[in-house]
Amino acid sequence: MNVHIMGICGSGMSALAGWYNALGNNVTGCDGAPAAEKVISLKKLGITVENGHSTNHLNGIDRLVFSAAIPPDNEELAGAKALGITTLRRSEALAELASSHRVISIAGAHGKTTTTSMAGWIAQETGLNPTVFIGGNMNCWNGNFRPGGELAIVESDEFDRTFLRLTPSHAAVTSFALEHLECYGSPEALEWAFQVFLESVLPGGTVIVPMEKPGLGFWAERIGRTILTSGPGGDIDAKIGEYRGWGEKYRLFGCNGFIPAPGIHNVRNAQVAVALSMACGIEADKAMDALASWPGVSRRLEKIGEYRGTTIVSDYAHHPDEIAAALSSVKKLTDGTVTVVFQPHLPSRTSLLYREMGSALRIADRSYVLPIFQAREEPLPGVDSSIVCDAARRSGALCEMVSMEKIEDVLKKSSGGVLIFMGAGSIDNCARRVLREAGS
């Protein structure tokens, strides 16, 4: 089958491309703003990526899969429908691909990519040969998809109601926050969607919910699913050990473990991954032994270099809870200065959460705020990154605005400690380029 993917350089779309490709389909794609590193990784799979959208891409295509960011009046999408080509949204394509697998589904506002990669790594290292679909790159898998067998460990995003199309054998919600209200309209509707997602778990399945939001499992419990709570005081509650390096020691289910990533939030991700692995029949000690060699996910407190004694880190955090967790983890690891260059993501998110973003930035010793990364959205009147910077200053932070062209100056002023480039947009590529040009 000839499959064409619009928006193929997006994290979820490129993983779909990998899945279709692994099944023997001929895959092509296009993107309005193709990222060079993603084009290279797809090319290694034999997948050609075109720049921009055009009806010329439709010749010989049997199926077109499109990102939710593609507007319905797009010429290429409309052309495919006019030609009678089967068109699927990302969420529909994922559900179709997963339908022939035994699915372990991991959702949540924060931590789902890390937890999915951990669960996938455990399954791989214990001989289960999983198919893994995640929203972040793992160098050991050459991207964000691992081809494998009948067991599929799937990051299940609530955006565009994607997770509601899946029917998992076991499922977990890592955390709950008011995200993607543009899809749901209200906090109540968002919470209801998570409840429906967990209710879809098959008979005999295990459901894991955060201790802070146990009600998410109400309907799943009503129909007989096993409900476990994760977090302080919950059924799954790891105890943190003493460790001063880039990682964490912990004790869980009577076993001692280690993860090569810092932060209490990462221990919490690990405990969910271990519990899901146990639901799949893997013993706790074997799961935790496997996690000790987990290679990590790109852009999750990833060390990308050193510059004049300063450790340079890239992190994907863009929600206030994620920002606070990442900065708190790094503060614990260094006696030096912690500096963050933060790129807000989406005007809509910034307008709702700028106060909380500013408060979270206060954890750093010094912070810089870049212009908002617009992504799929149009600008909003009165909403720019200055409102984040002002909120940070009001909370007591040492914070100032910075342009993308000036982040090299921030790097060159560094002297020891840790410098974090943080955000879900273009900040990572820019940081790596600047670091490379500075001669790291």
N, C-alpha and C positions, 0 to 999 in steps of 0.2 A: 504494500500500500504506500502511496506517495502522500506524506503528511507535511503540511506547511504550517509553520508556527509564527504568528504575528506577535511582536514584542519578545522575541526569543532570548534577548540578553537579560531579561528580568530573572531574579533568582528562582522563582517557581517555574517559569516558562522554560528556562534552560534545563532544569531537572526533568521536566516533561519530555523535552527533546531527547535527553539521554535515555529515558525509559522507552520511548517509541523506537529509538535507534537500537537499543538492546534487544528488542523484539523482532528485529530484522526489517523494519520499515525503512523506506528511503525518506530521509528527513531534510527539509530545507527551512529557512527562516528569514525573517526580516525584522528590523528594529528602527525606530525613529531616531535613536541615538545609540548606536551600537558601541558597547565598551570594548576597547581593544583587547584586553586580557580575556574577556568572555568569548570574543570572536576566535581568538587563538585556541582556546580550550575546546570549542565546538568544532573547529577545523580539524583537530586531532582525531575527532570521532567521525570525520568525513562529512560534516554538516556545513553547508555553505550558508553564509549570512549576507543578505543584501541590506544596503543602507537605504532606509526610507520604505514607504509603502507604495505599491503599484499593482494594477491589475495584470501587469506583465508577469507577475510571480505565480499566476494561477494556472499556467499551461500544464496540463497533465496531472493536476492535483486532485486527489481523491477526498482528502479531508483537510479542513483548515481549523486550526485551534488558535483562539485569540485571547489576549490578555484583557482583563476587565478595564484596563486603562484605555483600550481602543474604543473610540466613540462609535455608536451604531451607524452613523452616517459616513463612516470612513469609506473611501472609494473602493479600496481593495476588499474590505469585508462585504460591502454591498454587492460588489461584482461577483464574489463567490456565491452569495445567496441567489443572485440572478441566474448564475450558471447551473444551479442545482447541486453545488458542492456541499457536502455535509459540513456544517460549521458547529464548533463546540466552544463554549467558554472554558477557561482554564479549569474551573471547578468541575465541569461535566467531564472533561478529558481525564482528570485525576480519578474521579469516581469510576469511570469506565476501565481504566488501566488497573485500578486496585481491586476490581470486582472479582477477579480470578485468584486472588490471594487471601491468605489469612492475615488480616490487618491489625497492627498495633498502632493506635492513633494517639498522637500527642498534640494537645492544643494549649492555649494560654496566652495571656498578654505578654509575659516575659519568660524566657528560659526554654521555650519549646524547641528552638533550633539546637541548643546545647544538649538538652535532654534527649532529643531524637538521635543526635550523633552518638551520645554515650550509650544509649540502648542498642543502637546499630553496631557499635564497636564491641560491646559485650557479646551480642549474638554472633558476630564474626569470630571473635577470639575463642568462643566456646563451641565452634563447629556447626552453627546453624545455617550458615550461608544466607544471610538475609538480603532482601531487596530493600534499599534504604533511600528515602526521598526526603531531602532536607532543604532548608532555605539558606544555608550558608556553605561555603566551600571547605572541604577537607582535602588537604594536599595528598593524603594517603589514598584517596579515592579519585584523585584528579578532577575534583569538582563537587557537585552537590547531589550526585546520584550514584548509588552503588548497585550494579546489576547483580541479582542473586536468585534465590529460589522462591518457594511458595510463601514463606513468611515475609511480609512487607511491613517495615517500620516507617510510618509516614508522619511527617510534620503536617498538621491539619489546621490551617489558618482559618480564623473566623472571618477574615476579610472576604467580601463578596459571598458570604454564607457558605464558603467552600466545605467546611467540616460537616455541614448538615447533609451532604450528599453521600457520606461514607457510612459503612456498616461494619464497625470494628469488632474484633473478638475481645480486645481489652482496650481501655482508653484512660488517658490521664489529662487533667487540667493542671498545669504547673502553677498558674497564678491567674488572678482576675483583676482587671482594671478597666476603666471606661475608655476603651479604644474602639475605633471604627464605628462611632455613632452615626457617621454619614451613611452607613449601611443599615443601621437598625432603628435610628430615630430617637431612642430613649434608653436610659440605663435598664429599665425594666424589660424592654424587648431584647437587649443584649443578654441579660441574665437568663431569660427564657430560652434563648437560642442555645446557650451552653447546656441547659437542662435537657433540651431536646436531643442535642448531640450525644450526651451521655446515656440517655434513654435508648438510643439506637444500638448500644452494645448488645451483642448476641447473647443468648442464654448461656449461663455458665461463666460469663465474663467477669473480669475485675475492673472496677472503676476507682480511680484515684482522684481526689479533690483536695484543694488547699484547705488547711485547717481554718483559715480566715473566712472561707466561704463554703462550709459543709453542705448548705442547702442546694448547691448545684447538683448534688447526687440524689435529691429527693425522689424524683420520678424513677430513676434507675433502681433505687432501693425498693420502691413499691412493686416493681416487677421482678424482684428477686436477684438482682445483680449484687455481687460482693462489693461493698463500699469501704475504702480505706482513706483515711485522712493523712495528709502530709504536712509536717511543720511542727513547731514547738507544742508539745502536749498531745500530738496526734498519734495515729497508729504507726506512722513511719517518721521517726524523729532521731536523726543522727546526732551524736554528741561530738563536738569539735575537740580535737586534741591540740597540743602545743606544737607549733611549727613556724619557723621564721623564714622559710624560703618561698619560692614561687609555686605554691601548692597548699594543700590542706590535708591534715590527718583527721580521721574521724572513726567513730565506732557505731556500727549499725547491725541489728539482728545478731548480736553477740560476736561479731567479727570486727577486726581492725582493718581499716582501709586507708588508701591515700589516693588523691587525685592531683595531677600535675597542673592545677589551675587554682589561683587564689580566690578567696571570697566565700562567705557563708552561703551566698546565693548559689554558688557552684556546688557546694555540698548538698544543698537542697535539690538541685537538679540531679545530682548523682543518686540521691536516695530514691527519687522517683524512678530513675532508670533501673536501679537495682530491683525495686519492687515489681516493675513491669516484667523484668527478666525472670523473676521468680514465678510470676503468673504464667510464663511460657515454659516453666519446668527447669529453669537454671537455678542451681543452688546459690545461696547468698554469698558464700565465701568465694566461689568460682567467679561470680559476677564482679565482686569487688577486686579480686586479683586481676581481672581483665581491665578494669578501670584504671589501675595503676599505670598502664601503658597507653592510656587514651591520648592521642596526639593533639587533641584540641581542634577547635573550629576557627577558621580565619575570621579576624576582626572581633573576637571575644577576648579582650585583654591580651591581644597578640603583640608580642615583642617584635618590632620590625627593624630595630637597629639601635646603634649607640652613637652619640654625638658629643664629643668633649666631656665625657663622663656622665652624660645624661642618658638614661634609658628611654627610648622612644617606643610608645605603645599606640596601637590602633584599636579602637573599640566601637562597636555598632550602637551603643546605647543612645536612645533618642527620646525615651519616655522618662519623666522625672524619677520614677522608682528605679529604673535601670541606671540612670546617671548616678544617683546616690549610692547604689550598690557597688558600681564599678569604682567610683572615687574612694569610697570607704575601704574597699579591699586594698587598693594601692596605697592609701595612707598608712595602713597597717604594716606595709612591707618596706617602707623606706624612712630613714631619718632625714632625708633631704626634702627639697621643695617639690610639691606636686602641682604641676601646671596643666591646665586643660584648654584646648582649643575646640570649641563646641559649635557644631553646625545644626541649627534647628531644622526639623523635617516637617514639611507641609504647613501652609498657612492656617488651615483649620485646626490642626493639633496645637500649633503655637498660640492661637487665639484663646484656646480653652485652658492651656496648661502653662502659660508663660510665668505665672507667679511661682508655681511649683518647680519649674525648670530653674528659675533664678535661685530659689532656696537651695536646691540640690547642688548648684555650682559653688555655693558657699563652702562646701566641704574641701574643695581645692584651696591651695594657698594663693593661687592666682588663676584667673580665667579670662578667656577671650571668646567673643561671640561673633561668628561669621553671619553673613546674610542667609536668610531662610532658603533651604533647598526646596524649590516649588514642586518637583516631581510631576505628578499627574494633575495638579491643581492650578487654578488661576489665582493671581494675587487677591488679597482681601484688603479693602480700604482701611487704613490705620493700623495694619498688622505688618510689622517688620521686626527684625531681630533686636531693634533698640528696646522693645518692651521687655525682652528677656534680660538684656543687660541692665536696664533700670531696676527690674525686680531683684536681680542679683545684688546690686548695690544697696538697695533698701534692706536686704536681708543681712548686710554686713560683709558681702564679698568684695574682694579687690578685683574688679571686672572692667573690661573695656571692649569696645567694638574693634574688629579687625577685618580687613578685606582679604580675599583669597590671594591677592598679589603680595600681601605683606606677611604671610605666615612664615616665609623664610626668615624674616627678621626675628620672629618669635623664637624660631629654632636657634638662630645664631646668638641670641641672648641667653640661651640655656646654659646652666652651669651646675651639673650634678642633679640628683633627684630623678624625677620621672616627668616626662612630657607626654600627655595623652591627646591624640587627635580623635575626636569623638563625634559620632553622628551616623545617620543611615544613608546619606547622600553621596556627594562627590568628594568629601573630605579625605577619604582613604587614599584614593588615587593621587590627589594633590600632595598629601603628606609623603607618600612614597617617592614621588617625583622630586620634591624639594629635598628630601633626605639624600636621595641619590645624587642630585646635583651639588649638594653641599660636601660631597666626598666621603660619606660615611662608609 
